[in-house]
Structures are given as structure tokens and as C-alpha cells.
């Protein structure tokens, strides 16, 4: 079974980090067929890889799944630079047949034009104070490490996953205000570009809402929220929650999943 849609948008997979839910991202991509795949920044976490990182076979499988879509499925792939893969900025724009790597992109949706960009352009610290940005990232990684330990304890107690950092973002006033300002800034930019909507990532806060008359979509991330945006063939956008997706497309057991992925990779090379 596959979910057939016109466009898939996902961001912030953070390949190369221990907290990337790459197995879930791989499962999602393997069960979706699309004409266009938009990878909206921070797919590969260059900041963490410079510090040593945590690259596994599952991270390599993600790249191979995307390449298979590009080669075997004739899918158009648009890769947008994020702040964690900002080394790409020196070489943009790049185009290789059905693959383009750019700073921003105009998506011609069935219901109008959508501005697509990662969103870090509105993050002053990320753009102008690199040291503070890396320090903040270090703090976030420490928070995720604490979150892993806490959720290991919750699993042992038979409880479901709970995100500490998402709870903080949702309750701390300054974090809530930052998200609100981010949404307003990016919606105004889309309006100035003559677009009916905007699609972004960066802040790891999934959304599908109207902001100042602009359709604001945020694809979230594959570290905590595990969300993506899909555009159906009738032009309707939908925010996909992996927890809901996996009910229709169940994940196999770990050993079976690895075997299936290996077989899929071998078939892709033939």
C-alpha cells in the first residue's frame, strides 16, 4: 500500500544526530508516491557532523530512498538549504536534471503560488551571531539527551513518549512569542512575493493555519514532532502526523524492517 499525492514536504530530519527519528522518516518516504519531493532544510545536520555526529546505516538509507525516487520514480526533488546544512550556501543554486538545490523555491500549487523556504532568514542569532547559535544548539542537544534518558525511564514504566523540549516551547512565554513573531514575519514575506501561502520548517513547530490572510504551513521535524506536509491532487494541503500515518501503514518489526530496507537498496542498484 502506498499513499499517492502530488507533493511531499518534510524538513529538519537532522541526519547525523542520535535524536533523528530516521527509521520513521524512511518508513514514511517508502510508503509515499509523489510527483515532487521538497526537502526543506536541515535534512543533514552539518553542525553535529563537524563535532563527530552519529551517522548510521539508517541515515544512509534515507539518502538512498531519496535517490531512488529521483531515479526510478521520476520524482522532482527540491532541496532547500537550512541553517544546519548552511555549507551549501557557497554553491547555490545547483541543478542536476530533476534535482535542484536552492535557497528558496516557488511552488506552483493547484490553488496558487506558495513560497517555500527553511525560515532561518528570520532568526537573527542564526544569521548574525554564529557562536551563540552553536551554543544554543549545544544546549538543545543536552536537552534532547536528558529527554532520551527520561523517556527510557517512561518506557520502562510502560508510559508513552513525552517531549520535554516541546513542553518547554509551549509553556515558556518567550518561546511562544518567538514562534508567533516568526509566523507573522514569514507570512508578510509571502504576501510581498505575491503568494497565497508559505511553507517552512526551522522552528520544529508543525502548523497548518491562516496568518494574516496567508496560508501558513510548517512541516515540523523528524526529531520530536514527526510530521510532514502533503499536497493532494485536488490542491488540498494536509499536515501528516506519523502517529496517524503508521496506523494505516504499520511499521514492521526491527529485524524485518532492516532486511526489507537492504533488499530495497539492492533492487535500486540493479
Beta strands, then each sheet from edge to edge (+ up, - down):
strand 1: 3-10
strand 2: 32-40
strand 3: 76-80
strand 4: 94-96
strand 5: 99-102
strand 6: 104-109
strand 7: 112-117
strand 8: 197-200
strand 9: 207-211
strand 10: 214-218
strand 11: 227-231
strand 12: 237-241
sheet 1: 4+ 5- 3- 2- 1- 11+ 12-
sheet 2: 6+ 7- 8- 10- 9+
end
